[in-house]
């Protein structure tokens, strides 16, 4: 199971990739297509699967997976204890356990080093600004309308654990500011706004429930942009116009690698209320049969990619986090450089960019044993998990799935 669902193996509209990459890094949008995963032959809803309600036992198992980072703080501290406090703190944050974006490159980036040193000199918390937490309505990724799952809970726990470790080195610690883009990309992804707001409220509530308010502050990115809405719209319109002028229709698809496919897997196909055979033909592994609906979804994806790129370029141009928190460290969930600078690639759970490439809201969490038999968490499309009769489906108080567990672990 884990071998097939893990991702160890590792643009439309005519805009030159070099232009976008030099601005935003080697991945403009996170890889999130679902056709590479093993889709079941029959409707996963028809598979009999054990279920149970979320209990403290499941919470403990999730905690084991979140703490499975192959990192010894004692050994780490012994290796850095002769460094200044700022150097110790930065070494922790940029270590491979927490950063996937090139340890040495990020660690030696003078721009961030200066900011860490400045925060420590002022005895203030180190602010980490992180655009993250969106809502995706792809029924293959999440088969129900569930909001936050154990995947988002794992992210909060993982961030909290990092912040608690940082506090042992530097008492003011770090403060992770999550800038949710759940409403920012609404024009592209076409999520009903009440659902987007409810999802953000669920995440806020989880931060409180997990007693992480000291370390994690949640923001609606759209709301933060409202005071500069004129500048944002001017930049957005300009970038959208540039993108649309440089190519039209289907021409750019072949030149953009996985970007259109990823966006296609993120646009709102839930509202089409497709049965499983049709969903598989549209988003599954083969996609060899051209169905009339394919044109509609592909067209939606083209426009969504244009819109999402224009929003990203406008945000990059305004650099709002740097305006609000002038000495902040910018974190990213993408791999590569940003503005020709190494950027902190802060993992959102331990296996992110190791055995698992999907963000929590691009699938459902699965806890499985790693090679040592220790619990680890990965994210996979729910169609792959619901169809496996060897998994236990864990439900919330509303009867919605929030976690899948390999029976070998779940029955311990």
N, C-alpha and C positions, 0 to 999 in steps of 0.2 A: 504493500500500500504506500508506504512512505517513499519508496523509490520512484513510483510512477507519478506521485503528486508533488514531490519536491522539484525544484528547478535549479539543480546544480549546473546544468548546461546553460551554460550561459551564452519632400512633404507635400500632402495634397496642396493645391492652390498655387504651386509653382514657386514658392519662396525658396531661394537657395538654402540648402541645409547649412552651409558654412556660415551664413549670416545669423541664422537662429542659434546654431551651436556656439558661436563665439559670444553670443549675448547671454545664453541661458544654460550652457553646459551641454554635455554630450547626449543627455536625454531631456528633450523639451517636455515631454509628458511621460509619466511613468508607464512602463510596459504592463499592460493589464488585459491583453487579449485572452480569450478562453479556449481557442481552437486547439491549442497544444496539449490540453488536458484530456484524459481518457473519458470520453462521454459514454455513458451506459447505452446498451442497445435498446432497452425498454424504459418506459417512463419511471423515473426513480420514485415517484409517489406510490407506485405499486409494490415496491419492495418492503417486506416486513422488517422492521428495525426496532430494537429495544429502545424504549424511551424512559426517562426519569426526570423528575424536577430537580432544579438547581439546589444543591445543599452545600453545607460547609465543606463536605468532602471534595466536591468539585472545585470549590474555591481554593482549597489546600493544594489540589493537583495543579491548578493553574499557577499557583504561586511557585511550585516546584519548577514548572516549565519556564516561568519568568526569571527565576534565579539560576537557570541552567546556562551560564554564560562562559564557563571554562576560564574563569578569572579569579585569581587569588589576590585579595586586597593586600594581605600581609607581604607576599612576594613583590607585588607592585610597589608598595610603599618602601620596601627595602631598597628597591632599584632607583627611587627618586628622592629619597629623604635628604640628600645633600643639596638638592635644587632649592631655589627660592620658592616661597609659597605659591606665587603665580605660576611658576614652572611646574610644580607638583600638580596643581589643579588642572592646568591645561593638558598635562600628560595623561591624567585620568580621563578627561572628557574626550580626548582624541585617541584613546587606546582602542585596539581592535574590538574589544568587547562592546564598545558603545558607538564607534565610528566606522562606517564601511567605506569611506570615500578617500582612502589612502592615508595611512597613519602619518608617515613622515612628511608627505606633502602638506597636509593640513597643519600638522604640529609646527612646521618651520615657516608657515606663512606669516611674514612680519606684520601684516595688517591686523590679524587677530591676536597675535602675541602682544602687540602694543595695547590692545583693548583690554585684554585680561590683566595686564600689569596696571593699567590705569584704574580699573575697578578695584583691584586689591589695594592699590595705594590710597583709594578713597574709603576703603573698608566697607564697600557696598556689594550687594549681590551681583553676580555676573548674569546679565540678562541674555537669554538665548531666544531669539525670535524664530518661530518655526511655522510656516504655512502648512497646514495639515487639517485633516478631518473634513471630509466631504460626504455627500450622499449620492449613491449610485443606484439606479433602478433597473438593473439587469437581472431578470428572473433566473438566469443560470447561475449567477454569482450568489444571490440570496433569493431563495424561492418564496419567502414570505415578506411581509412588510415590516419585519422586525427592525427596531432602531439599533441601539448599541447592543453589541454582543460581548462575549468574553474576550473577543479580539481587542476591542476598544478598552476594556477593563485591563487587559494585559499591557497595553501601551501606557496607561496611567500608572500602573504598578512599576513598570520598567523605568519610566521617567522619575518616579518617586524614589526608587532604589538608587538611581544615579545621583539624585540630589542629596540623599541621605549620606552616600559615600563621600560626596564633595564636601559636605559639612564637617566631616571628620578631619579634613585637611584645612579647610578655610571656613570659619564659623559663619560668616554671612552667606556662604554657599552660592548656589545658582538658582535662578528663577526662569522656568521655561514658559514662554508666552506662546501659546498655541493660537495661530491666526486661522480660524476655520474659513475655508472657501466654499462652504456648502451653499451659500447664496450667491457668491461671486461668480460661479460658473453656471448659474441657473439658466441663462439664455442658451448656453451650449448643451447642457445635459437634460434640460426640460423636466426638472423635478418639481412636482407641485410644491409651492412655497410653504404651505403648512407642514408638509413632511420634512422639508429642510430645516425649518425652525424647530420642529419637535425633535429632530435628530440632534441638533445643537444643544437643546435643553437637556436631552438625555445624557449627553457627554458632560455637561456642567454638573448635573446631579451625580454622575459617577465620580467626578473629582472630589466632591464633598463626601460621598459615601466611602471613598477610599482614603479619606483624611489626607488629601494631597494638596489642599488649597494653599498651604505655605509654599509649595514648590511649583505648582502649575497654575497659570492664570489663563483663562479661556477668553478669546475675543472673536467677535464676528468681523471678519476682514472687510466685508462690505460696509459695515457701519463705521469702521475706522477710516475708510476712504471718503465718506460723505462730506467732511469739511473741505476736501480738495476735489469735489466731484467735477468741477469744470475742467481742471487740469487733467483729471483722469479721462474724461470723455473726449477731450481734444486729442490726447495721446492714443486712446483706444480707436477713435475714428480714423486717425492718420495711419495707424498700423493696419487696421482692417482694410483700408483702401489700398495700401501698398501690397498687402497679401493678395487681395482679390484681383489687382491689376496684373500681377506677375504670372497668372495662370488661371485657367477656368476649367470647370467641370472635372472630368476624369483624368485630365492630362497629368496632374501631379501625383496621382496615387502611386505609380510605379517608382517614383524617385524618393519616396518618403519612408521607405522601410516599414517598420512596425507601427508608426504613428497613426495612420488612418485606421488600421485594424484595432489598435488599442482604443481609440475614440469610439469606434463602432461598437465596441463591447461595453461602453460606458453610457451611451445615450439611452434615453428612456424607452426600452422595448417592453417594459412591464405593462404599459397602457394598451398594448396591442392584444393582450390576453391570449397569447399563442398556446396551442397545445404542444406537448413535448416533441412529437415528430417534426412539426414545423419549426419549433425553436432550434432543434438540432440541425435542420437543413440550413437555417439562417446563420447560426453562430458556432456550430460544431466543427468537428475535425475535417470533414471532407469538403463540404460546401461546393460540390460539383454540379448540383442541380440548380439552375437559375430559376428562382420562383419570382412571380411579379412583385411580391413584397420586398424582395432584395433591393430593388431600385429605390424604393421609398426610404429604406433604412440607410442605404449607402449615401443617398443624397443628404439625409439628415446628418450623417456622420461628417460629410464634407463641410457643411455649414458649421457644424459644431467644432470641427478642428480649426477652421478659420477664426471663429469667435474665441475659442479658448486660447489660441496663440496670440490674438490681438490683446486679450485681457492680460495674459502673462507678460507680453512686451510692455504694455502700459504700466503694469505694476513694477516691472523691472526699472522702467524709466523714472517713475516717481520715487521708488525706493522708500516707501512709507515706514517700514520698521526702523530704518536709520534716522528718519526724521523724528520719530516718537522717542526712540531709545538710542541716542547718538553713539553710545559706546557698545551697542549690542553685538553679540555673535550671531551671525546668520546661519541657521541650520537648514538642511534640505533633505528631502526623501529621494532625490535624484542622484545619479552617479555622474561625476565629471566636474569640470570647472564652471564657474559662474563669473562672467566679466573677467576672464583670464586669471581667476584667483581660485585657489583651493578653498573649498567650503566644507564646513563640518557636516558630514553625512550621518546624522544622528539616527541610529536604529530605532525603530518603533516597537520592536520586540526582538529577543535575542537572535532568532534565526533569519531576520530580515536581511536580504542580500547574502545569505549563506545558503540554506536549503529552501528558502521561500522568498519569492519576489513580489508577492501581492501585498498591498496595504490592507489593513484589517477590514476596511469598508468595501474592498473589491472581492470579498469572498466570505467564507465562514471559517472560524478557528477549529483546528483539529489538534488534539494532544495525542501524540504517538510516542513510542519508545525510540530513543536514538540508539546508536551502535553499542552503547554501554548499558542500555535498558533504562536510562533516565528519561523522565518526561521532557518532551520538547514540544513547542507549539509552531505549527505552520498555518498558512492561510491558503485555502483552495476553493474553487467554485463549488457551490453547494450541490449541484447536480452530481458531482463526483462522490460526495460524501453521503448524500441521502440514499444512494443506490448500493451502498456497501452494507451487507447484513452483518458484518463483523464489527460494526461501530455502534456505539451507544449515543443516542441523540438526547442532549440535555435541554430541558425546556425552562423558560421563565414562568412567572406567575400567570401570564396570559396564555400559556400553552405554545409559545413561539420558540423556535430553536435558537439557542445562544452558544452552543458548543457541541462538538463531536469528540468522542473519546474512543480510542482503540480498546476493545474489550479486554485485552491483556492487561491494560492499566486500570480500566474502569472497574474491574471486578476484584482488584486487590483489596 
